[in-house]
């Protein structure tokens, strides 16, 4: 379905379906077994309705949905398929012949409709696909569908960030990682809100120099749909409450203490659920969209009066950089909130080079090369000569390749040459080198677990990938491969020699043969003559291999096809 806004000039295309393949398979299997059907719950906007729609695409089904307006009307959700003044037994009889019944927004069903769905589940002849949010109360007859174990229950988590980024790319082309992160934070996992945000900022997305990625800087364009999401704060007509909300909005990302605000207004706003007062007294909005929406709705004079001076952020920015640097020194890059830098970048304000370099290094170590490059570029826009930012940008973009000549001894371990790092590493990195040198599959698995716990997602994926080749137990090797692939997907499609080895294992024998020859420097025509193939066939095989390897062209093949072997220390 294509949707339109009154003030829109172009239709908003539907999202592609991505990131829910395993869940779709699970819903598909619900047509068999003793309990036919499934209940899908999850946060608002996480894709419950889309999942069920994909599950029944191309098949016959009866659809029903609860609405706020119909909660007091018996059988309102089924009015389009049931006669007037129908009784519950009659309704059960009429719908028991339906092969599949899809019920959306089941938490809004009227009592009669909820009882009908429950009785159909008890009867078991109709396959029921039911969707309901997990944060809203539902009629007892609905909640007992899964609490009473009448139907299997699938609890959807928000779509992973990497998959959500793919949706952004599908909707707007390549989006700069910092912009993608900003959109994801504002939407907080709600794909409907993300869709409206993307449509609102579409005209504000500007191509970045030299990257081809589109970036959004500056205030939130306050479209009609976004006003609807922010209505709990924009609709407050009490002057004291609105003044308090605006003070909170313009203090972001810092948290003002409650004693500097109107306490009576804070109590009212807390009761309304629009602010949260922490245990230590800090005050923040309950939704990340509220602050930007309030700032966008303020006039120029109000903005001028309430906006902090630029130096107000300096101390907080320095504290963030120090915290990040200490975490790196402790070999811990697990996710850490650092909102001041994100706020300054989003607003298009200058970002000090030293801070940007720390953010870039932190992101790179987490296995986020695109994000690391974006932070480095943000610092270079303020200080084009910042050496640390230049170095981080080069490493993030792969200009400093893992070719064994890097000054970082851990790169040698990642390349499969642990002997070159002997005595030069500490902690988990030294244990990685030791396990690789001994061809210790379980040891590499244990190292991968620890690296993942410490936030080094890319390094963990590489350790698992190295374990694949040394495990003697095929089951352990399969597990290591599965974990390596899963972690690599979270690393912004990063490609390294260890991870490329996984993709090489997925190439056909002919693709691998052609890739090896191309990596050795042979042209397509030379490969064709050697293997007695047409030049077109060689080109087709190479194109398929590029897709699997994540390579843009043959220049990357020598690095990607290297298969490092563990070496003795």
Order of alpha helices (4+ residues) and beta strands (2+ residues): alpha-beta-alpha-beta-alpha-beta-alpha-beta-alpha-beta-alpha-alpha-alpha-beta-beta-alpha-alpha-alpha-alpha-beta-beta-alpha-alpha-alpha-alpha-alpha-alpha-alpha-alpha-alpha-alpha-alpha-alpha-alpha-alpha-alpha-alpha-alpha
